[in-house]
Amino acid sequence: MRDVSKCLFVDLNTESAETLSLGGEENGFPRSGWGFLPPLFLCLLEKGRPFVSVSAGKVTGTGAPGSAGMTWCGASGGVFAAAAAEGRFGAYLRHSGFEHLCVTGKAAKKAALLIRDGEVSVVPLRKRREEDFLRELRSFTADGERVIVTEADGALSEDGDFPLGDAFFAGLFREKNLSAVVVSGHGGIPVADPERFLRLCAEFRGDCPAGETTARPARYLSPGGERNLGAGRLLSFADSREELEKTALSLLGLAWENYDFIDDKLRKALALYNAVTGANCRETELTESARKAARQGRELLGKGR
């Protein structure tokens, strides 16, 4: 089996962008989410180029319960880190035609990165007060179909309300003079077997505690609209069963870490993945994929030192 994932690679030094088509593995469980990117990260680390990236998984944004998962990765000053997070950003990135965004370089002045249905531009910012700043960012899109990620007060937030990234990733934005990323996308996310997918969503939604279900066929954010990962949780890449499960969920784009009401998470996550992609992968392949990604993560941590 072979898969392809699109990465939007932006160099703020030259205000240029290119689309990288990243290939998956020939057989076994194909890569998903940030599992496509370790070779790119290693290349950037070896060249001493600081970067910040966000990756959606193959299930991100599909509407499955908790499918708002994404993963931040970044490096600067000899430090590499990765963190699982939850929000609308990854889904809108997918709706704009990409599964990954990787930014390197530094803008000449404080700027916003604007991504509209695959079109990319770097826009200098004029406003300083927060309310004016957000109003300026909202003016970049003609409708409300967009998500805005901003850096302020040592953290990343989504739409000025929800925590999305901690001080490390906010610092990477600051280093790059990148004050915000605005993503507007109107594309769809293909689901290979929609009938099976909706059956699974209904089944997993039934696992939610009473009072936390909706009339919709699937839930996007966590139950109750709360983001159970807060400002993100660092991935340790340890080889324990618990950490491998967290790694696997981060690869697929599922923010299920604190979903105690969903049992047998890997089996159910894999069922969603197979329904979305049309694959027929086994749980052992998902575990091996997570183990490989964890090995690569540990290598990146070592290179970053």
N, C-alpha and C positions, 0 to 999 in steps of 0.2 A: 504494500500500500504506500502511496506517496501523497503528500499534502503540500500545499503552498500557502504561505502567510505573507501579508504585505506590511512592510515597515516604512513609515514616513520618517526619513532621516533629514534633520534640519541642522544646518551650520549657520549659527548666528553671526559668525565673523563675516561671512560673505552674503548673508541673507538669502541663502539658496536652499533648495529642498529637492530631494530625489526619492523615488520609491524603490525600495529594495524588495525583491521577491525572494523569500527564504524558503528553501525546500525542506520537506520533512524526511523521515527515515523511509528506506525502501520497504522494510517489512517490520512486523511487530507493531507495537503501539506508536502511532505517529506523534510527533511533538505538538504541543498546544501551548498557548500563552507564551510566557517568557522563556519557555524551553527552546524556542527557536533562536534565542539571541546570544547565548554564551560565546559563540565564536566572534561575534561582533564586539561584545564587551571586552573579550581578551585582546582583540586587536587595538581597541581604543586605550586600554590600560597599558599595553606595551608601548604605545606611542605617547603616553603621558597626556592624553586628551580627556579632561573631565567631561562627564556626561550625566544626563538624567533621562530616564525613560519610563514609560508606562505601557503595560501590556494587558490586553484583554484576552480571555480564553475563548475556546470554541463555543462555550455555553453562555458567555457574557452577553447580556442584553437580549436574550431570547424570550424573556418573560417567565422562565422557570423560577420557582421559589428561590430567592437568594441569588439570582443570576446577575447581581450587580458587582461581582468580584473583579478585581484588577490587581496588578502587581507593579509597585514602583521598584526600579533598580537605579543605582547611580554610584558614581565614584568621583572623588576629589581629594587632593592632599594625601594620597596614600591610603584612603579608606574606601572600601566598597560596602554597600548595604543593599538589602532587598526587603520589601515589606508588602504584605498582603493588605489590601484596602477594599473599601466598598463605597460605591456611589454611581452616579449616572455617567461619569466621564468616559469610562471604558466602552459603554454601550453606544454613546454618541460618536466615539471614535470609529467604532465598527459601522455605524450608519453612514459615516462619511467615507467609508471605503478602506479603512485601515484596521489592523489588529494591534499595531504597535506605533508608538511615537518615541523617537530617540533624538535628543537635542544636545548639540555640542557647540563650542564657541561662545562668544560673548557679544551682545548687541552694543553698538556704539552709545546708545542712550536707552533709558528705560523704555521697554517695548512690550507689546502683546503679540502672541502668535495666534493668527486667525486661520482656522481650517473650516472651509465651507464646501461640503460635498466634494472633497478631494482637492479643491483649490487652496493654495497655501500662500499667506503673505505675513510679513513682519511689519507691524504698525507701531510707529512711535506714539507714546502717550503724553498727553498734556495735563490732564487733571491730577490734582493731588488729594483733595478731600475725598473721603471714602465714598460718600453718596454720589459725588460727581464722577468719580472714577468708575463706579459700577454702571452709572448711566451712560458714560462714554462707551464702555465695553458692550452694553446691550444695544447700542446704536449701530454696531457693526453688522447686525443681522436684521433682516426685514421682518421676521416673525419670532415667536417665542420658542421655536424648536432649536434650542441651543443650551449648552452648559458652559459655565464660566468657572475656571479654576484660578484663584488668586493667591498670591503670597503676601502675607502681612502678619506682623507680630510673631514672627518665628514659627509660622505654621502655614500649611496649605488648606484652603477651604473651597468648598463647592457652592457656587451661587451665593456667596457671602454668608452662608448659614451653617453648613455642615463641615466638620473636620474631615480632611482627606489625606493629609500627609504630615509627618512630624517635623521637628526642627532641622533634621539632617537634609531632608528633601527640599524644605523651604530655603535652606542655605544654598543649595545647588541652583535654585531659581534666582536667588539674589546674586550669586556669583556671575550669572549670565546676563544680568540686567533684564531678566525675564519676569515681568510683574504679573502676567496673566496668560492663560491659554483659553481661547474661545473656540468651541467646536460646534458646528451646526451641520447636521446630516439628515438627509431625507431618504436614504437608501434603506433597503431591507436586509435582514439577516436570514439567509436561506436555512430551512429546516427540511432535511431529507425525508423524514417520515412524520408529518404533522399530526396524524391521528394517534400514533403511538406516543408522540411527544406530549400531546394534550392529556392523554390518559395518565401518563406518568406524573404530570404536573398536578392533576386532580388528586391522584393518590398521595403525593407528597404533601400537598396542601392539607389533605385530611389529617396529616400528622401534626399540624399546628395546634397549639392549645385552643380551647374554646374561646370564641370572641375575637380571634385573630385571623379569621379567614375573610375573604371578600367575595363579591359576586362575580369577579373576573375569573377567567379560566386558569390564570396563573398569577403568581405574585412576583414582583420585580425586586423590590428591596426586602429587607428582613421583616418579619412579622411586626405589625404595629407601625411600620415605617421607620423603625429605629435601625441604626447601622451598628451591627454588633461588633464590628472591628474598630470602631472609633476612628482615631486618626491613623490607623494602620498598625499592624503587628509585625515586628521584625521576624524574618525567616532565619532560623538557626542552621538549617541544612543538616541537622543531626540525623543519624541513621536509625533512630528509634522508630517504633511502629507509630507512635503518636505524631512525631514530627514528619514522617513520611506521608501520613494522611493529610496533614496540613499542606505539605508541598504539593501533593496530588490535587487537592482542591484549588490551590492557587493557580496551578497550571490550567485547570479547566475553566476558571473564572466563576467559581461558586464560593460565596461567603458563608459557609456552613460551620465555621469553627465552633461557634457557641450554640449550634442548633441541637441541643440535647434531646429534643423531641423527635429528631430524625435518627433512627438507628441504622446500622449497616451503611454508613455514609459512602464508602467507596463503591459498593455494589450499585447503589442508587445513582450516584454521580456518573458512573460509567454507563448506566442505562440511558441517562439523559444525553451523554456524549454520543452514544451510538445512534440514538434517535435523531439528533441534530445533524450528524455527519454522514449517516448511512453506513458507518463502519460496523464491524462485528468483533470488537476487541474484548478480550477477557480481563478479568480482574488482576490476574498475575501480570499481564502486560502493562496495566496501569501502574501497578506497584513497581515494576522494573523501570518504567519511564520516570516515576518519581525518584527512584533510587539513583538513576543516571543524572537527573537534574540536580539532585542534592550533591552528588560528587562534583558536578561542574560548579555548583554554588560554592562549595568549599575551596575549589581551585581558585575561583574569583576572589574569595576572601583572602586567600594567601597571596595572590598577585597584588591585591590592593594594599598590602602592608609594606 
